[in-house]
Amino acid sequence: MKPRYLIHFFLLLLCAHFSAAQEEYYFPERNAEWQEKTPKSFGIHPEKLAEAITYAEKNEYSGARDLRIAILKGFEREPFHEILGPTKKRGGPAGMILKNGFLVASWGDVQRVDMTFSVTKSFLSTVAGLAEDKGLIKDVKDKAGSYIWDGTFDGAHNSKITWEHLLQQNSDWSGELWGGKDWADRPPREGKLDDWKYRKLKEPGTVMEYNDVRVNVLAYSLTHVWRKPLPMVLKENLMDKIGASTTWRWHGYKHAWTEVDGLQMKSVTGGGHSGAGLFISTEDMARFGLLFLNNGAWKKEQLLSTDWISKAVTPSTPNTNYGYMWWLNKKGSRHWEGLSENIYYAAGFGGNFIVIDKENDLVVVTRWLEPNKIGVFMKMVNTALN
C-alpha cells in the first residue's frame, strides 16, 4: 500500500474509533424514561455500588428539611443576614450515577425539584461561557467595568476587576448589591464588625474568598451583557437543547430588579444562602453533568465550547481546587485522596453535588448528602469500578 493511501487508511480508522466512542454515549430525550444498564454490563461490581448508595442514604444532611430554618441556622454568624428570596422544603437523599450516559444506579425521588444552592454557580459560570462563545464578552480577562459602566466597577480597586476574577471568586469586589454588603457575607472568624467593614482590600486575583454578594454582581453584570434575564438565556441556549424538563426555576431576590432596554428584569442569584438560586431536579442536574462529561456537546451539537470547559476547570492561582465556579480535585485542601485529580464538581449547601469523572465516563449526582461525606462516598463508587 502506498504511503499516501496508508495515511488515509489510518485516518479512516481513527475517525471510526472516535465515531464508535461517540456512539457509546447515551443522551436521553426530553421526558423520556432514562435508559438503564446494569452495573455488570460495564464491569461495575453491583454489591459495592449498592454499598455506596446505602452510605449516601444513611448519611443524610443533618440540617432541617425546612430549608428556611437550615439557611438561617447555617449563616447565623453573618451580620444583617436575612431571607431575601424564595425557599422550599427539601426532600430526602436522592441521586443518580451515569456511566456513558446510561443510568446504572439511582435512589430517592430524582424528579423532585429542590433548591440546589451553590451548584447554581456552575450554571452561572456556564452562562458566562456562552457569552464568551457568542462574542458578547470578547475575553474573560477583560475588565468587567469596560462592559458595565453604571458605577458597579468604579473606583481604584473595583476598576481592576476582570470577568475572570469574578468567576474565580478572587476579585475582592467592594460594595453593596440588593442590600447585601460584601464584607458581611461569610466574614472571617477573627475580628468584629468594624474590622470586617474597614479591612484592607486584597489585589484582584490574589486571594479567593467565597462570597455570594460578589457572585450576584457577576449575575447582575451578565444580565446587562445578555440584555435578557439569565434564566431565559440558560433555557434557550442550553437547557432546552439538552432536553431538560420544564420544572426547573432560577430565582432572584424579591427586590432584585434592574432595567435593560426599558424593561424591568429580575437579576438572579448564584446561590441560595439568602434564598433564591436554582431550583431543579436530580434528573436535570444529571443532564447538565452529561453535557460536561461529553465536552460541551449534546449528541452531535456543540452547545458550549471545549475551550471554555478547559478554562473553567483550570486551577486559579490563589486556589488550586477552584476554577470558574467548579471545584477541582487537585492536590490541595479539598482533595479526595485516592481519586483522579481530573475529577471536577459543582457543590452546594446541604450536600448537593454534580461530579464529573471523565476518566471513568461517570456523572454522579447526589442530593442532601452530609457534605463532609462526599469524599468517602466517591471512594466507594470508585471501588465499585475496580
C-alpha positions as CSV (number, residue, x, y, z in Angstrom):
1,M,0.0,0.0,0.0
2,K,1.4,3.4,-1.0
3,P,2.3,5.8,1.9
4,R,-0.4,8.3,0.9
5,Y,-3.1,5.7,0.9
6,L,-1.7,4.2,4.1
7,I,-2.1,7.5,5.9
8,H,-5.6,7.9,4.5
9,F,-6.4,4.4,5.8
10,F,-5.2,5.1,9.3
11,L,-7.2,8.4,9.3
12,L,-10.3,6.5,8.5
13,L,-9.6,4.1,11.3
14,L,-9.1,6.9,13.7
15,C,-12.4,8.6,12.6
16,A,-14.2,5.3,13.0
17,H,-12.7,4.9,16.5
18,F,-13.9,8.4,17.6
19,S,-17.3,7.8,16.0
20,A,-17.7,4.5,17.9
21,A,-16.7,6.2,21.1
22,Q,-19.3,8.9,20.5
23,E,-22.0,6.2,19.9
24,E,-21.2,4.7,23.3
25,Y,-22.7,7.7,25.0
26,Y,-26.5,7.8,25.5
27,F,-28.4,11.1,25.6
28,P,-32.0,10.9,26.9
29,E,-34.8,12.6,25.0
30,R,-37.0,15.1,26.8
31,N,-39.4,13.5,29.2
32,A,-38.1,10.0,28.2
33,E,-37.6,7.4,30.8
34,W,-33.8,7.3,31.4
35,Q,-32.3,4.2,29.7
36,E,-30.7,1.9,32.2
37,K,-27.9,-0.6,32.0
38,T,-26.8,-3.0,34.7
39,P,-23.6,-2.2,36.5
40,K,-22.3,-5.6,35.5
41,S,-22.6,-4.7,31.8
42,F,-19.9,-2.1,32.4
43,G,-17.8,-4.3,34.7
44,I,-19.0,-2.5,37.8
45,H,-19.4,-4.5,41.0
46,P,-23.2,-4.2,41.9
47,E,-22.7,-5.1,45.5
48,K,-20.1,-2.5,46.1
49,L,-22.1,0.1,44.2
50,A,-25.1,-0.8,46.4
51,E,-23.0,-0.2,49.5
52,A,-22.1,3.3,48.2
53,I,-25.8,4.1,47.7
54,T,-26.7,2.8,51.2
55,Y,-24.0,5.0,52.6
56,A,-25.5,8.1,50.8
57,E,-29.0,7.2,52.1
58,K,-27.8,6.7,55.7
59,N,-25.7,10.0,55.7
60,E,-28.4,12.5,55.0
61,Y,-27.6,16.2,55.6
62,S,-28.1,16.9,59.3
63,G,-29.8,20.3,58.8
64,A,-33.5,20.8,58.9
65,R,-35.6,19.8,55.9
66,D,-37.3,23.1,56.2
67,L,-34.6,25.0,54.3
68,R,-35.6,28.4,55.6
69,I,-34.6,27.2,59.1
70,A,-31.4,25.5,57.8
71,I,-30.4,28.7,56.0
72,L,-30.9,30.9,59.0
73,K,-29.0,28.5,61.2
74,G,-26.2,27.8,58.7
75,F,-25.4,31.5,58.2
76,E,-26.2,32.9,61.7
77,R,-22.7,34.4,62.1
78,E,-23.3,36.9,59.3
79,P,-24.4,40.3,60.4
80,F,-27.7,41.5,58.9
81,H,-28.3,38.1,57.3
82,E,-31.9,37.5,56.3
83,I,-34.0,35.5,53.8
84,L,-34.5,37.7,50.7
85,G,-35.7,35.2,48.1
86,P,-37.9,32.1,47.8
87,T,-37.1,28.9,49.7
88,K,-38.6,25.4,49.6
89,K,-38.8,22.5,52.0
90,R,-36.5,19.7,50.7
91,G,-36.9,16.0,50.1
92,G,-34.7,13.2,51.3
93,P,-31.4,11.8,49.9
94,A,-31.5,11.3,46.1
95,G,-29.0,10.6,43.4
96,M,-28.1,9.2,40.0
97,I,-25.0,7.5,38.7
98,L,-24.4,7.6,34.9
99,K,-21.9,5.5,33.0
100,N,-21.5,6.7,29.4
101,G,-24.9,8.5,29.9
102,F,-26.7,5.3,30.8
103,L,-28.3,5.1,34.3
104,V,-26.6,2.4,36.4
105,A,-28.0,3.4,39.8
106,S,-30.4,5.8,41.3
107,W,-32.0,6.4,44.7
108,G,-34.7,8.7,46.2
109,D,-37.0,10.9,44.2
110,V,-34.9,12.0,41.2
111,Q,-37.8,14.1,39.7
112,R,-38.4,16.2,42.8
113,V,-37.5,19.9,42.4
114,D,-35.3,21.1,45.3
115,M,-33.1,24.1,46.0
116,T,-29.5,23.5,44.9
117,F,-27.7,26.4,46.5
118,S,-24.1,27.0,45.2
119,V,-24.5,24.3,42.4
120,T,-26.2,27.4,40.8
121,K,-22.7,28.9,40.5
122,S,-21.6,26.3,38.0
123,F,-24.7,27.2,35.9
124,L,-23.9,30.9,36.2
125,S,-20.3,30.2,35.1
126,T,-21.7,28.4,32.1
127,V,-23.8,31.4,31.1
128,A,-20.6,33.4,31.1
129,G,-19.0,30.8,28.9
130,L,-21.9,31.1,26.5
131,A,-21.4,34.8,26.4
132,E,-17.8,34.5,25.5
133,D,-18.5,31.8,22.9
134,K,-21.0,34.1,21.3
135,G,-18.7,37.1,21.4
136,L,-20.8,39.1,23.8
137,I,-17.7,39.1,26.0
138,K,-14.5,39.2,23.9
139,D,-12.3,37.7,26.6
140,V,-13.0,36.9,30.3
141,K,-9.6,38.6,31.1
142,D,-11.2,41.9,30.0
143,K,-12.1,44.4,32.8
144,A,-15.7,44.0,33.7
145,G,-16.0,47.8,34.0
146,S,-15.5,48.2,30.3
147,Y,-18.8,46.4,29.8
148,I,-20.7,47.6,32.8
149,W,-20.4,51.4,33.2
150,D,-23.1,52.1,35.7
151,G,-20.8,52.5,38.7
152,T,-20.7,48.9,39.7
153,F,-16.9,48.8,38.9
154,D,-16.0,52.3,39.6
155,G,-13.1,53.2,41.9
156,A,-9.4,52.4,42.2
157,H,-10.0,48.8,43.4
158,N,-13.1,47.7,41.6
159,S,-11.9,49.1,38.2
160,K,-9.2,46.4,38.2
161,I,-11.6,43.5,38.3
162,T,-11.9,41.2,35.3
163,W,-14.6,38.7,34.5
164,E,-12.1,36.0,35.3
165,H,-11.7,37.4,38.8
166,L,-15.4,37.3,39.4
167,L,-15.6,33.7,38.0
168,Q,-12.7,32.5,40.2
169,Q,-14.1,34.4,43.3
170,N,-10.9,36.3,43.9
171,S,-12.0,39.8,42.9
172,D,-12.5,41.2,46.4
173,W,-15.1,43.4,44.9
174,S,-16.2,46.1,47.4
175,G,-19.7,47.4,47.7
176,E,-23.3,46.6,48.2
177,L,-25.9,44.9,46.0
178,W,-29.6,44.2,46.7
179,G,-28.9,45.2,50.3
180,G,-26.1,42.7,50.7
181,K,-22.7,44.1,51.8
182,D,-19.6,42.3,50.5
183,W,-17.8,42.4,53.9
184,A,-20.8,41.0,55.8
185,D,-21.0,37.8,53.6
186,R,-19.1,34.9,55.3
187,P,-16.9,37.2,57.5
188,P,-13.6,35.9,58.9
189,R,-13.6,34.0,62.2
190,E,-11.3,36.7,63.6
191,G,-12.3,40.3,64.5
192,K,-15.6,42.0,64.7
193,L,-17.9,44.2,62.6
194,D,-15.6,47.2,62.3
195,D,-12.6,45.0,61.4
196,W,-14.6,43.4,58.6
197,K,-16.0,46.6,57.3
198,Y,-12.8,48.6,57.2
199,R,-10.5,45.8,56.1
200,K,-7.7,46.4,53.6
201,L,-8.8,45.3,50.2
202,K,-6.8,42.5,48.5
203,E,-5.4,42.8,45.0
204,P,-7.8,41.2,42.5
205,G,-6.6,37.7,41.5
206,T,-4.5,37.1,44.7
207,V,-6.9,35.7,47.3
208,M,-10.0,33.6,46.9
209,E,-13.0,34.4,49.1
210,Y,-16.3,32.6,48.7
211,N,-18.8,35.4,48.7
212,D,-22.4,35.4,47.4
213,V,-22.6,39.2,47.1
214,R,-19.8,39.2,44.5
215,V,-21.3,36.2,42.8
216,N,-24.5,38.2,42.5
217,V,-22.5,41.1,41.0
218,L,-21.4,38.6,38.3
219,A,-25.1,37.6,37.7
220,Y,-26.2,41.2,37.5
221,S,-23.4,42.1,35.1
222,L,-24.1,39.1,32.8
223,T,-27.8,40.2,32.7
224,H,-26.8,43.5,31.3
225,V,-24.4,41.9,28.8
226,W,-27.0,39.4,27.5
227,R,-29.8,42.1,27.8
228,K,-32.1,39.2,28.8
229,P,-33.0,37.5,32.1
230,L,-30.4,34.8,32.7
231,P,-33.0,32.0,33.2
232,M,-34.2,32.8,29.6
233,V,-30.6,32.7,28.3
234,L,-29.9,29.3,30.0
235,K,-33.2,27.9,28.8
236,E,-32.8,28.9,25.1
237,N,-29.1,28.2,24.8
238,L,-28.7,25.1,26.8
239,M,-31.5,23.6,28.9
240,D,-34.0,23.1,26.1
241,K,-31.3,21.7,23.9
242,I,-30.3,19.0,26.4
243,G,-33.9,18.0,26.9
244,A,-34.3,19.4,30.4
245,S,-37.8,19.3,32.0
246,T,-39.9,22.4,32.3
247,T,-39.8,22.1,36.1
248,W,-36.6,23.9,36.9
249,R,-36.6,27.6,38.1
250,W,-33.9,30.2,38.6
251,H,-34.9,32.8,41.2
252,G,-33.5,36.1,42.4
253,Y,-34.3,38.1,45.5
254,K,-37.7,39.6,45.6
255,H,-36.5,43.2,45.2
256,A,-33.6,42.4,42.7
257,W,-35.0,44.2,39.6
258,T,-32.9,46.0,37.0
259,E,-33.8,47.9,33.9
260,V,-32.5,46.8,30.5
261,D,-33.7,48.4,27.2
262,G,-36.7,49.9,29.1
263,L,-37.7,46.6,30.5
264,Q,-37.7,45.5,34.2
265,M,-35.7,42.2,34.6
266,K,-35.1,40.1,37.6
267,S,-31.4,39.7,38.4
268,V,-31.0,36.1,39.7
269,T,-28.6,34.9,42.4
270,G,-25.7,32.5,42.1
271,G,-26.6,30.7,45.3
272,G,-29.3,30.3,47.9
273,H,-27.8,31.4,51.2
274,S,-30.4,34.2,51.4
275,G,-32.9,32.2,49.5
276,A,-33.4,32.1,45.7
277,G,-30.9,30.4,43.3
278,L,-31.6,27.4,41.1
279,F,-34.5,25.0,42.0
280,I,-34.0,21.8,40.0
281,S,-34.5,18.1,39.9
282,T,-31.8,15.4,40.1
283,E,-32.5,14.3,36.6
284,D,-32.0,17.8,35.1
285,M,-28.8,18.1,37.1
286,A,-27.6,14.8,35.6
287,R,-28.3,16.1,32.1
288,F,-26.2,19.2,32.8
289,G,-23.4,16.9,34.1
290,L,-23.7,14.7,31.0
291,L,-23.2,17.8,28.8
292,F,-19.9,18.5,30.6
293,L,-18.8,14.8,30.5
294,N,-19.2,15.0,26.7
295,N,-17.0,18.1,26.5
296,G,-19.9,20.5,25.9
297,A,-21.7,18.6,23.2
298,W,-25.2,17.0,23.3
299,K,-25.4,14.3,20.7
300,K,-23.7,16.0,17.8
301,E,-24.4,19.6,18.7
302,Q,-21.6,21.6,20.4
303,L,-23.5,23.8,22.8
304,L,-20.6,25.0,24.9
305,S,-17.0,25.2,23.5
306,T,-14.3,22.8,24.6
307,D,-12.1,25.9,25.0
308,W,-14.4,27.3,27.7
309,I,-14.6,24.0,29.6
310,S,-10.9,23.7,29.5
311,K,-10.6,27.2,31.1
312,A,-13.4,26.6,33.5
313,V,-11.6,23.6,35.1
314,T,-8.1,25.2,35.1
315,P,-7.0,25.9,38.7
316,S,-6.9,29.5,39.7
317,T,-3.7,31.0,41.1
318,P,-4.8,31.5,44.7
319,N,-6.8,28.2,44.9
320,T,-5.7,25.1,43.1
321,N,-9.1,23.5,44.0
322,Y,-11.2,26.1,42.2
323,G,-11.7,27.1,38.6
324,Y,-14.6,29.1,37.1
325,M,-17.1,28.2,39.8
326,W,-16.3,24.5,39.6
327,W,-14.4,22.7,42.4
328,L,-11.4,20.7,41.2
329,N,-10.0,17.5,42.8
330,K,-6.4,18.7,42.6
331,K,-3.9,18.3,45.4
332,G,-5.0,20.8,48.0
333,S,-7.3,21.4,50.9
334,R,-10.3,19.8,49.2
335,H,-8.6,16.9,47.5
336,W,-10.3,13.5,47.6
337,E,-7.4,11.1,48.3
338,G,-7.1,8.1,46.0
339,L,-9.3,9.6,43.3
340,S,-8.3,11.2,40.0
341,E,-7.1,14.8,40.1
342,N,-9.1,15.3,36.9
343,I,-12.4,15.0,38.6
344,Y,-14.3,18.3,39.0
345,Y,-17.6,19.1,40.5
346,A,-20.4,21.5,41.4
347,A,-21.1,21.7,45.1
348,G,-23.9,23.4,47.1
349,F,-25.0,23.9,50.7
350,G,-26.7,20.8,52.3
351,G,-24.8,18.3,50.2
352,N,-25.8,18.9,46.6
353,F,-23.2,17.7,44.1
354,I,-22.7,17.1,40.4
355,V,-19.4,15.2,39.9
356,I,-17.8,14.8,36.5
357,D,-15.3,11.9,36.3
358,K,-14.1,11.9,32.6
359,E,-11.6,9.2,33.1
360,N,-14.3,6.7,34.1
361,D,-17.1,8.2,31.9
362,L,-19.1,8.9,35.0
363,V,-21.6,11.6,36.1
364,V,-22.6,11.3,39.8
365,V,-25.3,13.5,41.2
366,T,-26.1,13.4,44.9
367,R,-28.7,15.4,46.9
368,W,-28.7,16.0,50.6
369,L,-25.6,14.0,51.5
370,E,-23.8,15.3,54.6
371,P,-21.2,17.5,52.8
372,N,-18.1,16.1,54.6
373,K,-19.1,12.5,53.5
374,I,-18.8,13.2,49.7
375,G,-15.1,12.1,49.6
376,V,-15.8,8.8,51.2
377,F,-18.9,8.3,49.0
378,M,-16.9,8.9,45.9
379,K,-14.2,6.5,47.0
380,M,-16.9,3.8,47.5
381,V,-18.2,4.5,44.0
382,N,-14.6,4.3,42.6
383,T,-14.0,1.0,44.4
384,A,-17.0,-0.5,42.7
385,L,-15.4,0.3,39.3
386,N,-12.3,-1.8,40.1
